[in-house]
Amino acid sequence: MARRPTTDLTFAHSRILKAVALLSEERGHASVADLVEELNFAGDTSITATLKIMERNGFIRIHGGGKRGRRRTIFLTTQGKATLGLGGLRVLGGIPAGPLMEVIDQCETVIDGAELLPHKAGDFLLVVQGDSMIGDGILPNDMVLLRPYVPVRDREIAAVQIGEEYLVTLKHVYFGRDRSKVTLRASNPEYKDIVVSLKDLKVAGVFRGLVRVA
């Protein structure tokens, strides 16, 4: 059975992706031979299998090859560019802004165009479900820009995962005096506060902006 595509990027894949971007900027393209030289691989065979995995996962496209002496050229896909923060933002499913529910963290599409919203490498978009954050002007079907791997400050808006079931919601995060517990607060008064243990909380991304599609 064939393996399912994944949006996870290993260290080796990230290194190759960055090299493809660098070579493409310097020379207008990146060939397999260029990557072998740039990354000090022993030869084509040591990188071919990895490139095929990266192509299957949607980060690159391989053109050429198949015939003796035919040059294989590597191109970044829109998803690959977005992963590096070059010209696109990944849209990862939907995030509830109301009652907690499970969200599938699977890349569905990429919005191309760096002019859409200032962002950094690794940032992503999630589609809002529900109306619990309307007090902050965040409406159902808006796309929120989230930044992973940064600490969330008291009262900031963040997408948080709770417990082993990875239930996800978008809320203001209040730490309060008791640092062992966290209060998740909506900006719609119809929603009650959610109090959780700090050890059960994982920040998926901190709110950095909003995209509203007309």
Contacts in CASP RR format, 6 or more apart in sequence:
PFRMAT RR
TARGET T0000
AUTHOR 0000-0000-0000
METHOD contacts of the structure
MODEL  1
MARRPTTDLTFAHSRILKAVALLSEERGHASVADLVEELNFAGDTSITAT
LKIMERNGFIRIHGGGKRGRRRTIFLTTQGKATLGLGGLRVLGGIPAGPL
MEVIDQCETVIDGAELLPHKAGDFLLVVQGDSMIGDGILPNDMVLLRPYV
PVRDREIAAVQIGEEYLVTLKHVYFGRDRSKVTLRASNPEYKDIVVSLKD
LKVAGVFRGLVRVA
3 56 0 8 1.000
5 56 0 8 1.000
5 57 0 8 1.000
5 58 0 8 1.000
6 57 0 8 1.000
7 57 0 8 1.000
7 79 0 8 1.000
7 90 0 8 1.000
7 92 0 8 1.000
7 105 0 8 1.000
7 106 0 8 1.000
7 107 0 8 1.000
9 17 0 8 1.000
9 59 0 8 1.000
9 83 0 8 1.000
12 50 0 8 1.000
13 50 0 8 1.000
13 53 0 8 1.000
13 54 0 8 1.000
13 57 0 8 1.000
13 59 0 8 1.000
15 39 0 8 1.000
16 35 0 8 1.000
16 39 0 8 1.000
16 47 0 8 1.000
16 50 0 8 1.000
16 51 0 8 1.000
16 54 0 8 1.000
17 54 0 8 1.000
17 59 0 8 1.000
17 60 0 8 1.000
17 76 0 8 1.000
17 80 0 8 1.000
17 83 0 8 1.000
17 84 0 8 1.000
18 84 0 8 1.000
19 30 0 8 1.000
19 35 0 8 1.000
19 38 0 8 1.000
19 39 0 8 1.000
20 30 0 8 1.000
20 35 0 8 1.000
20 60 0 8 1.000
20 74 0 8 1.000
20 75 0 8 1.000
20 76 0 8 1.000
21 76 0 8 1.000
21 81 0 8 1.000
21 84 0 8 1.000
21 86 0 8 1.000
22 38 0 8 1.000
23 29 0 8 1.000
23 30 0 8 1.000
23 34 0 8 1.000
23 35 0 8 1.000
23 38 0 8 1.000
24 30 0 8 1.000
24 75 0 8 1.000
24 76 0 8 1.000
27 34 0 8 1.000
29 73 0 8 1.000
29 74 0 8 1.000
29 75 0 8 1.000
30 73 0 8 1.000
30 74 0 8 1.000
30 75 0 8 1.000
31 71 0 8 1.000
31 72 0 8 1.000
31 73 0 8 1.000
31 74 0 8 1.000
32 44 0 8 1.000
32 47 0 8 1.000
32 48 0 8 1.000
32 51 0 8 1.000
32 71 0 8 1.000
32 72 0 8 1.000
32 74 0 8 1.000
33 44 0 8 1.000
33 71 0 8 1.000
35 41 0 8 1.000
35 47 0 8 1.000
35 74 0 8 1.000
36 42 0 8 1.000
36 43 0 8 1.000
36 44 0 8 1.000
36 46 0 8 1.000
36 47 0 8 1.000
39 47 0 8 1.000
41 47 0 8 1.000
51 60 0 8 1.000
51 62 0 8 1.000
51 74 0 8 1.000
52 62 0 8 1.000
54 60 0 8 1.000
55 61 0 8 1.000
55 62 0 8 1.000
58 77 0 8 1.000
58 79 0 8 1.000
58 80 0 8 1.000
59 76 0 8 1.000
59 77 0 8 1.000
59 79 0 8 1.000
59 80 0 8 1.000
59 83 0 8 1.000
60 74 0 8 1.000
60 75 0 8 1.000
60 76 0 8 1.000
60 77 0 8 1.000
60 80 0 8 1.000
61 74 0 8 1.000
61 75 0 8 1.000
61 77 0 8 1.000
62 72 0 8 1.000
62 73 0 8 1.000
62 74 0 8 1.000
62 75 0 8 1.000
63 72 0 8 1.000
63 73 0 8 1.000
63 74 0 8 1.000
63 75 0 8 1.000
64 70 0 8 1.000
64 71 0 8 1.000
64 72 0 8 1.000
64 73 0 8 1.000
65 71 0 8 1.000
65 72 0 8 1.000
76 84 0 8 1.000
76 86 0 8 1.000
78 87 0 8 1.000
78 88 0 8 1.000
78 110 0 8 1.000
78 112 0 8 1.000
79 90 0 8 1.000
79 107 0 8 1.000
79 110 0 8 1.000
80 86 0 8 1.000
81 87 0 8 1.000
81 88 0 8 1.000
81 112 0 8 1.000
82 88 0 8 1.000
82 89 0 8 1.000
82 90 0 8 1.000
82 110 0 8 1.000
82 112 0 8 1.000
83 90 0 8 1.000
83 121 0 8 1.000
83 122 0 8 1.000
84 121 0 8 1.000
85 114 0 8 1.000
85 119 0 8 1.000
85 120 0 8 1.000
85 121 0 8 1.000
85 122 0 8 1.000
85 123 0 8 1.000
86 114 0 8 1.000
86 121 0 8 1.000
87 112 0 8 1.000
87 113 0 8 1.000
87 114 0 8 1.000
88 110 0 8 1.000
88 111 0 8 1.000
88 112 0 8 1.000
88 113 0 8 1.000
88 114 0 8 1.000
88 116 0 8 1.000
88 119 0 8 1.000
89 110 0 8 1.000
89 111 0 8 1.000
89 116 0 8 1.000
89 117 0 8 1.000
89 119 0 8 1.000
89 123 0 8 1.000
89 124 0 8 1.000
89 125 0 8 1.000
89 145 0 8 1.000
90 107 0 8 1.000
90 109 0 8 1.000
90 110 0 8 1.000
90 122 0 8 1.000
90 124 0 8 1.000
90 125 0 8 1.000
91 107 0 8 1.000
91 108 0 8 1.000
91 109 0 8 1.000
91 110 0 8 1.000
91 111 0 8 1.000
91 124 0 8 1.000
91 125 0 8 1.000
91 126 0 8 1.000
91 127 0 8 1.000
91 143 0 8 1.000
92 105 0 8 1.000
92 106 0 8 1.000
92 107 0 8 1.000
92 108 0 8 1.000
92 124 0 8 1.000
92 125 0 8 1.000
92 126 0 8 1.000
93 103 0 8 1.000
93 104 0 8 1.000
93 105 0 8 1.000
93 106 0 8 1.000
93 108 0 8 1.000
93 126 0 8 1.000
93 127 0 8 1.000
94 103 0 8 1.000
94 126 0 8 1.000
94 127 0 8 1.000
94 128 0 8 1.000
94 129 0 8 1.000
95 103 0 8 1.000
95 126 0 8 1.000
95 127 0 8 1.000
95 128 0 8 1.000
95 129 0 8 1.000
95 144 0 8 1.000
95 159 0 8 1.000
95 168 0 8 1.000
95 169 0 8 1.000
95 170 0 8 1.000
96 103 0 8 1.000
96 129 0 8 1.000
96 130 0 8 1.000
96 168 0 8 1.000
96 169 0 8 1.000
96 170 0 8 1.000
97 128 0 8 1.000
97 129 0 8 1.000
97 130 0 8 1.000
97 131 0 8 1.000
97 132 0 8 1.000
97 133 0 8 1.000
97 138 0 8 1.000
97 140 0 8 1.000
97 169 0 8 1.000
97 170 0 8 1.000
97 171 0 8 1.000
97 186 0 8 1.000
98 129 0 8 1.000
98 130 0 8 1.000
98 131 0 8 1.000
98 132 0 8 1.000
98 169 0 8 1.000
98 186 0 8 1.000
98 191 0 8 1.000
100 162 0 8 1.000
100 167 0 8 1.000
100 168 0 8 1.000
100 169 0 8 1.000
100 194 0 8 1.000
101 129 0 8 1.000
101 167 0 8 1.000
101 168 0 8 1.000
102 165 0 8 1.000
102 166 0 8 1.000
102 167 0 8 1.000
102 168 0 8 1.000
103 126 0 8 1.000
103 166 0 8 1.000
103 168 0 8 1.000
105 204 0 8 1.000
111 125 0 8 1.000
111 143 0 8 1.000
111 211 0 8 1.000
116 211 0 8 1.000
117 145 0 8 1.000
117 209 0 8 1.000
117 211 0 8 1.000
119 145 0 8 1.000
119 208 0 8 1.000
120 147 0 8 1.000
122 147 0 8 1.000
122 148 0 8 1.000
123 145 0 8 1.000
123 146 0 8 1.000
123 147 0 8 1.000
123 148 0 8 1.000
123 208 0 8 1.000
124 145 0 8 1.000
124 146 0 8 1.000
124 148 0 8 1.000
125 143 0 8 1.000
125 144 0 8 1.000
125 145 0 8 1.000
125 146 0 8 1.000
125 211 0 8 1.000
126 143 0 8 1.000
126 144 0 8 1.000
126 146 0 8 1.000
126 159 0 8 1.000
126 170 0 8 1.000
127 141 0 8 1.000
127 142 0 8 1.000
127 143 0 8 1.000
128 138 0 8 1.000
128 139 0 8 1.000
128 140 0 8 1.000
128 141 0 8 1.000
128 142 0 8 1.000
128 143 0 8 1.000
128 144 0 8 1.000
128 170 0 8 1.000
129 140 0 8 1.000
130 140 0 8 1.000
131 139 0 8 1.000
131 140 0 8 1.000
131 188 0 8 1.000
132 169 0 8 1.000
132 170 0 8 1.000
132 171 0 8 1.000
132 186 0 8 1.000
132 187 0 8 1.000
132 188 0 8 1.000
132 190 0 8 1.000
132 191 0 8 1.000
133 157 0 8 1.000
133 170 0 8 1.000
133 171 0 8 1.000
133 186 0 8 1.000
133 187 0 8 1.000
133 188 0 8 1.000
134 187 0 8 1.000
134 188 0 8 1.000
135 187 0 8 1.000
135 188 0 8 1.000
136 157 0 8 1.000
136 187 0 8 1.000
137 187 0 8 1.000
137 210 0 8 1.000
138 144 0 8 1.000
138 157 0 8 1.000
138 170 0 8 1.000
138 187 0 8 1.000
138 210 0 8 1.000
139 212 0 8 1.000
141 213 0 8 1.000
142 210 0 8 1.000
142 211 0 8 1.000
142 212 0 8 1.000
143 210 0 8 1.000
143 211 0 8 1.000
143 212 0 8 1.000
143 213 0 8 1.000
144 159 0 8 1.000
144 170 0 8 1.000
144 207 0 8 1.000
144 209 0 8 1.000
144 210 0 8 1.000
144 211 0 8 1.000
145 207 0 8 1.000
145 208 0 8 1.000
145 209 0 8 1.000
145 210 0 8 1.000
145 211 0 8 1.000
146 158 0 8 1.000
146 159 0 8 1.000
146 204 0 8 1.000
146 205 0 8 1.000
146 206 0 8 1.000
146 207 0 8 1.000
146 208 0 8 1.000
147 205 0 8 1.000
147 206 0 8 1.000
147 208 0 8 1.000
148 203 0 8 1.000
148 204 0 8 1.000
148 205 0 8 1.000
148 206 0 8 1.000
150 205 0 8 1.000
150 206 0 8 1.000
151 203 0 8 1.000
151 206 0 8 1.000
152 158 0 8 1.000
152 160 0 8 1.000
152 173 0 8 1.000
152 203 0 8 1.000
152 205 0 8 1.000
152 206 0 8 1.000
154 173 0 8 1.000
154 174 0 8 1.000
154 175 0 8 1.000
154 176 0 8 1.000
155 172 0 8 1.000
155 173 0 8 1.000
155 174 0 8 1.000
156 172 0 8 1.000
156 173 0 8 1.000
156 206 0 8 1.000
156 207 0 8 1.000
157 170 0 8 1.000
157 171 0 8 1.000
157 172 0 8 1.000
157 173 0 8 1.000
157 206 0 8 1.000
157 207 0 8 1.000
158 170 0 8 1.000
158 171 0 8 1.000
158 173 0 8 1.000
158 203 0 8 1.000
158 204 0 8 1.000
158 205 0 8 1.000
158 206 0 8 1.000
158 207 0 8 1.000
159 168 0 8 1.000
159 169 0 8 1.000
159 170 0 8 1.000
159 203 0 8 1.000
159 204 0 8 1.000
159 205 0 8 1.000
159 207 0 8 1.000
160 168 0 8 1.000
160 169 0 8 1.000
160 170 0 8 1.000
160 171 0 8 1.000
160 173 0 8 1.000
160 184 0 8 1.000
160 201 0 8 1.000
160 202 0 8 1.000
160 203 0 8 1.000
160 204 0 8 1.000
161 167 0 8 1.000
161 168 0 8 1.000
161 201 0 8 1.000
161 202 0 8 1.000
161 203 0 8 1.000
161 204 0 8 1.000
162 168 0 8 1.000
162 169 0 8 1.000
162 194 0 8 1.000
162 196 0 8 1.000
162 200 0 8 1.000
162 201 0 8 1.000
162 202 0 8 1.000
163 196 0 8 1.000
163 200 0 8 1.000
163 201 0 8 1.000
163 202 0 8 1.000
166 202 0 8 1.000
168 204 0 8 1.000
169 184 0 8 1.000
169 194 0 8 1.000
170 207 0 8 1.000
171 184 0 8 1.000
171 185 0 8 1.000
171 186 0 8 1.000
171 194 0 8 1.000
172 184 0 8 1.000
172 185 0 8 1.000
172 186 0 8 1.000
172 187 0 8 1.000
173 182 0 8 1.000
173 183 0 8 1.000
173 184 0 8 1.000
173 203 0 8 1.000
174 182 0 8 1.000
174 183 0 8 1.000
174 184 0 8 1.000
174 185 0 8 1.000
175 182 0 8 1.000
175 183 0 8 1.000
176 183 0 8 1.000
179 198 0 8 1.000
180 197 0 8 1.000
180 198 0 8 1.000
180 199 0 8 1.000
181 195 0 8 1.000
181 196 0 8 1.000
181 197 0 8 1.000
181 198 0 8 1.000
182 195 0 8 1.000
182 196 0 8 1.000
182 197 0 8 1.000
182 198 0 8 1.000
182 201 0 8 1.000
183 193 0 8 1.000
183 194 0 8 1.000
183 195 0 8 1.000
184 193 0 8 1.000
184 194 0 8 1.000
184 195 0 8 1.000
184 196 0 8 1.000
185 193 0 8 1.000
185 194 0 8 1.000
186 193 0 8 1.000
END
